[in-house]
Structure formats: structure tokens, C-alpha cells
């Protein structure tokens, strides 16, 4: 049926033209973005899967960053450990010469000065082997754990004890000493620490004076920071009264002695923890302090030549072990980093397979969509000419 009121051919052609324009716009958008799925409207299922994979990829990249930081920390620590080992080897040669009984005093003094300079270099290297605020060659204490202690004072004699957990570290003791005799000095006898024994405290040589001080005692095995069984630490404090001053000075106060202000365990931090997988697995970078006090070579002025030589030999063994342990940890972190890099690449490839556009196909689609649009436009033009054709039936053109 021919009608000037309803032109079905024109309507069909208009729909075809609109569809062609939509197809052409979608194809151009895929070519411009490089992706065939950019929103849930394109393909809800594929879009959801791709978003989940992108989250996994972000986690994998975060793990890679964490492991890269760990590699840098270990690299700095390993280089510092190697340098300290070389310094200890040099120090060992000087200590062997220092032990020669035939040396005269000037030569012995020169060797001692050289060894003290090497000790300072060891501490400088250990203190400077830091990356991103982490230094595996220096001991770091975790927050102090308060231990019970008796109140009141001052006390001439005071004994108390507490159980500290098995983590190596320091035992801290805060004291106030009042009106005590400077000679013999007040002292604390400690048991249950790394080095048990008595420690004297310097106090003011004047009458009616108070001194507050904080002392630390090494606790646990400092060669490694692995926790051991809890241990009881006992403290025995003793002070003698200040002697009676000569007249016309005021007679001494009857109160004298020691007051305990604080007692605590300061555990060393054992590790720095890195994320090693998107699932939350971790790898630990172990602290292995290599300053002179941890290596036991900070006694040049105090130890005998043979004792010093033995300490240096032990320090070289410890430093060599630490360097080897850092090397092992480097290999572990390198393997984990390589694994995470492969995982991230695989996830990224999977995302691309899901959402990336095939540009060769899209180029062909673009050509076809352009042709279809042109044909639809021509069809619409033909359909729109139908009313003019109908006029021709009535002798009108």
C-alpha cells in the first residue's frame, strides 16, 4: 500500500541509519580507548571479572614494591657487613702485633690508637647502613615492658626480682640515690642478665644531695634475637650513709639510700616484616647488629692483648656468619620478587585478553560500519522520495 501518511520504508531506513551511527560510534570508541569493555554496559560479566583482576594486580604491584624495598635494605646491610668484616680483619692484624711483648711503649700506643680508630669506623659503618629508616646492623628496641618493683624509699638495702620474657634486649633500672656515701659507692648486684655482677654508681660527693640515673644491663643472647624461655632477673641494691660532716655542719639526715623509680625490659626488635604475596604472606628481614659493642670489640682500653685478640677472632666469625645470612636473605627476596613479577605479568595479560580491543578487527568493523551508514543514508533518501512519486500519479511532478 502506498500512502503519504505512513512511510514504512523511511522508518526502516531511519532505524538502520541510527543503528549504523551507534555501531560506528562504538567502534570509534573502542579504537580510541583500545578497549572493547570499558563499563558494565559493554559486558557486565567481563567487566566484573576484569575489575577483580585489576584489584589482584594492584595487590601484586604493592607486593613488588615491598620486596623491592626489602632488596634495597638487604643490599645496604650486606655491603655494610662486608665492610665491617674487612675492618675486623685489619684490626686482627694490629691486635696480633699488639700482643707482641717485645714492643716498646710508643709502638704499643700507636697500635692501640689504630685499633680504636678501627672500632670507630666499625660503628660508623654499622650506624650508616640504613635504607628507608631501616638499619639491620643496629639494634632497635621495641616498646619497654614494665616489670614490678617495690615502692617507697630511700632504702639502704633493697632486693627484688621479676620475670622477663625470653626476647634478648636490655633491662632498664631507674634510680634515685639520696645522701649516700660516694666511697664505697652505692651498687647494684644483678643476676639473670647476660653478664651478672655488681655495678657501682657515682653519686655527688656533697652531703644532702640526690642523683637520679638510668642504667641498662644486657639481657639474653645478643648473638641472635631469637626468643628464649622467660628468665628471672634479680636486683640487690645497697648504699652506705654519707659520713657525718664536721661541725658546724648539720648532722646527716637519717634517711639515705636508693629509691627505685622504674624497672623494665626493653626487648630488641627481631625483624622487619615485608609482604611477600597478595594473600598476605610475609617474609622477615632479621636484625643482626654489628656495632662494636655487639661484636665485643669495644674493649681496646680494657682488655689484655690476648683477650682482645680472642674477641676479634670471635667477632670475625660472627661478622662472617651475619654477612652469609644477609646473602641468603637476598636470594630469598630475589626469588620472591621474580615470582611476583611473573604473577603480575600473567594477571595483566589476562586483563588484556578480557578487555583489550583487537585493533585489526576493529579497523575492519570501522570500514564496514562506515559503509553501512552511507547505505542507510542513501536508503533513507530513496524512501523519503516516495511522496513525490505519489504526486506523479496525479499528474504532478
C-alpha positions in Angstrom: 0.0 0.0 0.0 1.2 3.4 -1.0 0.4 6.2 1.5 1.6 9.8 2.1 0.7 9.4 5.8 2.8 6.4 6.6 6.2 5.8 5.0 7.3 2.4 6.4 10.4 2.3 4.2 11.5 5.6 5.5 11.0 4.5 9.1 13.0 1.3 8.5 15.8 3.3 6.8 15.9 5.8 9.7 16.3 2.9 12.2 19.0 1.4 10.1 20.8 4.8 9.9 20.5 5.3 13.7 21.8 1.7 14.3 24.7 2.3 11.9 25.6 5.6 13.6 25.6 3.8 17.0 27.8 1.0 15.7 30.2 3.4 14.1 30.4 5.4 17.4 31.0 2.3 19.4 33.7 1.1 17.0 35.4 4.5 17.1 35.3 4.5 20.9 36.9 1.1 21.0 39.6 2.2 18.7 40.2 5.4 20.6 40.4 3.7 24.0 42.0 0.5 22.9 39.4 -1.5 24.9 36.4 -3.4 24.0 35.0 -3.3 27.5 35.1 0.0 29.4 32.0 -0.1 31.5 29.4 -2.6 32.8 27.2 -1.5 29.9 29.6 -3.1 27.4 29.7 -6.5 29.1 28.7 -6.7 32.7 30.2 -10.2 33.4 33.6 -9.5 31.7 33.7 -6.0 33.3 33.3 -7.5 36.8 35.9 -10.2 36.2 38.4 -7.6 34.9 37.8 -5.3 37.9 38.6 -8.2 40.3 41.7 -9.0 38.3 42.7 -5.3 38.5 42.4 -5.4 42.3 44.7 -8.5 42.3 47.1 -6.7 40.0 47.2 -3.7 42.4 48.0 -6.1 45.3 50.7 -7.8 43.3 52.3 -4.4 42.5 52.2 -3.5 46.2 54.0 -6.7 47.0 56.6 -5.9 44.3 57.2 -2.5 45.9 57.5 -4.1 49.4 60.0 -6.7 48.1 62.0 -4.0 46.2 62.3 -2.1 49.4 63.5 -5.2 51.2 66.1 -5.9 48.5 67.5 -2.4 49.0 67.6 -2.8 52.8 69.4 -6.1 52.5 71.8 -4.8 49.8 72.9 -1.9 52.1 73.1 -4.3 55.1 75.2 -6.9 53.2 77.6 -4.2 51.9 78.0 -2.8 55.5 78.6 -6.3 56.9 81.3 -7.0 54.3 83.0 -3.7 55.1 82.9 -4.4 58.8 84.4 -7.8 58.2 87.3 -6.2 56.3 87.8 -3.7 59.2 87.9 -6.6 61.7 90.4 -8.4 59.6 92.6 -5.3 59.6 92.1 -4.9 63.3 93.1 -8.5 63.8 96.4 -7.9 62.2 97.1 -4.9 64.5 95.9 -6.9 67.6 98.4 -9.7 66.7 101.2 -7.1 66.6 99.9 -5.5 69.8 100.2 -8.9 71.6 104.0 -8.9 70.9 105.6 -8.5 74.3 108.8 -7.1 72.7 107.0 -3.9 71.6 108.1 -0.6 73.2 105.5 1.7 74.7 105.3 4.2 71.8 104.7 1.3 69.3 102.1 -0.2 71.5 100.3 3.1 72.0 100.3 3.7 68.2 98.7 0.2 67.6 96.1 0.9 70.3 95.2 4.2 68.7 94.9 2.5 65.3 92.6 -0.2 66.7 90.4 2.4 68.5 90.1 4.2 65.1 89.0 1.0 63.5 86.4 0.5 66.2 85.0 3.9 65.5 84.9 3.1 61.8 83.0 -0.1 62.6 80.4 1.9 64.5 80.2 4.4 61.7 79.6 1.7 59.1 77.0 0.0 61.3 75.3 3.3 62.0 75.2 4.4 58.4 73.9 1.1 56.8 70.4 2.4 56.7 67.8 2.5 53.9 64.4 4.0 54.3 64.8 4.3 58.0 65.7 0.6 58.5 69.2 -0.4 59.6 69.6 -4.2 60.1 73.1 -3.6 61.6 71.9 -1.6 64.6 69.8 -2.8 67.4 66.4 -1.3 67.8 64.3 -1.7 71.0 60.6 -2.3 70.9 58.4 -0.5 73.5 59.5 -1.2 77.1 57.7 -3.8 79.1 57.3 -2.6 82.7 58.4 -5.0 85.4 57.2 -4.9 89.0 59.4 -3.2 91.6 59.0 -2.1 95.3 57.9 1.4 96.1 59.0 3.6 98.9 62.4 4.7 99.9 65.1 5.7 100.2 66.4 2.2 101.2 69.8 1.3 102.4 69.3 -2.3 101.2 66.6 -3.4 98.7 66.2 -6.7 96.9 63.6 -7.6 94.3 63.1 -9.7 91.2 60.8 -10.1 88.2 60.3 -12.5 85.3 61.2 -11.0 81.9 60.2 -12.7 78.7 62.8 -14.5 76.6 63.5 -11.9 74.0 67.1 -10.5 74.2 67.4 -6.9 74.9 68.1 -4.6 77.9 67.0 -4.5 81.5 66.4 -0.9 82.4 66.6 0.4 86.0 65.7 4.0 87.0 67.1 5.0 90.4 67.1 8.0 92.8 70.1 7.9 95.2 69.9 10.3 98.2 72.5 11.2 100.8 74.7 8.1 100.0 78.3 7.7 100.7 80.3 8.2 97.4 83.0 5.8 98.7 82.2 3.0 98.8 79.7 3.9 96.1 76.1 2.6 96.0 75.9 -0.5 93.9 73.5 -2.9 92.3 74.2 -6.6 92.1 72.3 -8.2 89.2 71.6 -11.8 88.3 69.7 -13.2 85.4 71.2 -10.9 82.8 73.8 -11.6 80.2 76.6 -10.5 82.4 75.8 -10.9 86.1 77.7 -9.0 88.8 77.9 -5.7 90.7 77.8 -2.3 89.3 78.7 0.8 91.2 77.1 4.3 90.8 78.8 7.6 91.0 77.0 10.0 93.4 77.6 13.6 94.4 80.4 13.9 97.0 78.4 16.5 98.9 76.0 15.9 101.8 72.3 16.0 101.4 72.4 15.6 97.6 70.2 13.4 95.3 71.2 11.9 92.0 68.7 10.3 89.5 70.1 7.9 86.9 69.0 5.3 84.4 71.2 2.2 83.9 70.9 -0.7 81.5 72.0 -4.2 81.7 72.4 -6.5 78.7 69.8 -9.3 78.8 69.7 -12.5 76.8 71.8 -13.8 73.9 72.9 -10.9 71.8 74.4 -13.2 69.0 70.9 -13.6 67.6 67.5 -12.2 68.6 65.5 -15.4 68.8 63.3 -15.6 71.9 64.3 -18.0 74.6 62.4 -19.1 77.8 61.4 -16.4 80.3 64.1 -15.7 82.9 64.1 -14.2 86.4 66.1 -11.0 86.8 67.1 -10.2 90.4 68.4 -6.9 91.7 70.1 -6.3 95.0 70.7 -2.6 95.9 73.0 -1.4 98.7 74.1 2.1 99.8 76.1 3.3 102.8 75.2 6.6 104.7 77.0 9.8 104.0 79.7 10.3 106.7 79.0 12.7 109.5 80.2 16.1 108.3 82.5 18.1 110.7 80.9 20.8 112.9 79.3 23.2 112.5 77.6 21.4 109.6 74.2 20.0 110.1 74.2 16.3 111.2 73.3 13.9 108.4 69.7 13.1 107.7 68.8 9.6 109.0 67.2 8.9 105.6 69.6 7.7 102.9 69.9 5.1 100.2 68.2 4.2 97.0 64.6 4.6 95.6 63.6 2.6 92.6 61.7 4.8 90.1 61.3 2.3 87.3 62.2 -1.3 86.2 61.6 -2.5 82.7 62.6 -5.0 80.0 63.4 -3.4 76.6 63.4 -6.2 74.0 65.3 -5.9 70.8 63.3 -5.9 67.6 63.9 -9.1 65.9 62.7 -8.4 62.3 61.3 -6.1 59.8 58.3 -7.8 58.1 57.6 -7.5 54.4 54.6 -8.5 52.4 55.6 -11.4 50.1 52.3 -12.3 48.4 48.9 -10.7 47.7 47.4 -13.3 50.1 49.2 -11.5 53.0 52.1 -13.9 53.4 55.2 -12.3 54.9 59.0 -12.6 54.9 61.2 -11.4 57.8 64.4 -9.4 57.5 66.3 -10.3 60.6 68.3 -7.7 62.6 71.9 -8.7 63.0 73.6 -5.8 64.9 77.3 -5.4 64.1 78.3 -2.4 66.1 81.4 -2.7 68.2 79.5 -3.5 71.5 77.6 -6.3 69.8 80.7 -7.7 68.3 82.6 -7.4 71.6 85.5 -5.3 70.3 84.7 -2.1 72.2 87.2 -3.1 74.9 90.5 -1.9 73.4 91.3 0.1 76.5 90.2 -2.6 79.0 91.2 -6.0 77.6 94.6 -7.6 77.7 96.3 -8.1 74.3 95.4 -11.8 74.2 91.9 -11.3 75.4 91.4 -8.6 72.7 92.8 -11.0 70.1 90.3 -13.7 71.1 87.4 -11.2 71.0 88.4 -10.0 67.5 88.6 -13.6 66.3 85.1 -14.3 67.6 83.9 -11.0 66.1 85.2 -12.1 62.7 83.4 -15.4 62.9 80.1 -13.6 63.9 80.5 -11.0 61.2 81.1 -13.6 58.5 78.1 -15.5 59.6 76.0 -12.4 59.5 77.2 -11.5 56.0 76.3 -15.0 54.9 72.8 -14.7 56.4 72.2 -11.4 54.7 73.3 -13.1 51.4 70.8 -15.9 51.9 68.0 -13.5 52.7 68.9 -11.6 49.5 68.5 -14.7 47.4 65.2 -15.5 49.1 63.8 -12.0 48.5 65.1 -12.0 44.9 63.2 -15.3 44.2 60.0 -13.9 45.7 60.3 -10.7 43.7 60.8 -12.7 40.5 57.8 -14.9 41.3 55.6 -11.8 42.0 56.8 -10.2 38.8 55.7 -13.2 36.8 52.4 -13.3 38.6 51.7 -9.6 37.9 52.6 -10.1 34.2 50.2 -13.0 34.0 47.4 -11.1 35.6 47.9 -8.1 33.4 47.9 -10.3 30.3 44.7 -11.9 31.5 43.0 -8.5 31.9 44.2 -7.5 28.4 42.7 -10.7 26.9 39.4 -9.8 28.5 39.0 -6.1 27.8 41.5 -5.0 25.1 40.2 -4.4 21.7 41.6 -6.3 18.6 42.5 -3.2 16.5 42.8 -5.2 13.3 39.2 -6.4 13.7 38.0 -3.0 14.8 39.6 -1.4 11.7 37.6 -3.8 9.5 34.5 -3.1 11.6 35.0 0.6 11.2 35.1 0.3 7.4 32.0 -1.9 7.4 30.1 0.4 9.8 31.0 3.4 7.6 29.7 1.7 4.5 26.5 0.6 6.3 25.9 4.1 7.5 26.3 5.5 4.0 24.0 2.9 2.6 21.4 3.6 5.3 21.5 7.3 4.4 21.0 6.5 0.7 18.1 4.2 1.5 16.5 6.9 3.7 16.8 9.4 0.9 15.1 7.0 -1.5 12.3 6.2 0.9 11.8 9.9 1.5 11.2 10.4 -2.2 8.1 8.2 -2.1 5.6 11.1 -1.5 7.0 12.9 -4.6 6.5 9.7 -6.6 2.8 9.5 -5.5 2.2 13.1 -6.7 3.3 11.9 -10.1 0.4 9.5 -10.2 -1.9 12.5 -10.2 -0.1 14.2 -13.0 2.1 16.3 -10.6 5.8 16.1 -10.5 
